[in-house]
Amino acid sequence: MDNLTYVCEFGDLPQNGHLKQFTINNVKLLVLRDLTGNIKVVSSICPHLGGDLLNGTLNYNNNTIQCNRHKAVLSIDTGETKTPPTITNLSYLNKKIAPVNLPKLNIYKIKIFENRVYIEGEILPQRCAVIF
Ligand code: FES
């Protein structure tokens, strides 16, 4: 049980093809369940500028989620950015951003036993892109 953090009861998981958000240790996590019942847990915070991926669009054909704020497409397998965010005007911030250097989306390993779902390893806040 070392290094495991309780997430929820198995019965509280989303239905196949759906997702659900949990907040564990003040970190927002997204539990995703594909059409065949496979479960993944990723950060619910977009590594671009912190958009909530609960409102994103899942694509199980290529295991990605698209953030609805600036349309970055992120792998839910590796956390890598597949398509960078689209921002046409940041002048209101008077700042620049390098969209191809997004931090990886945090991906978590899970363990299920005795009808309970746990995350294995440390739960870290999502790092987001640095605006400079
Ligand atoms: S906050 Fe997600 S793409 Fe910008």
Boltz pocket constraint, residues with backbone or C-beta under 6 A from the ligand:
constraints:
  - pocket:
      binder: B
      contacts: [[A, 46], [A, 47], [A, 48], [A, 49], [A, 50], [A, 51], [A, 67], [A, 68], [A, 69], [A, 70], [A, 71], [A, 72], [A, 85], [A, 86]]
      max_distance: 6.0
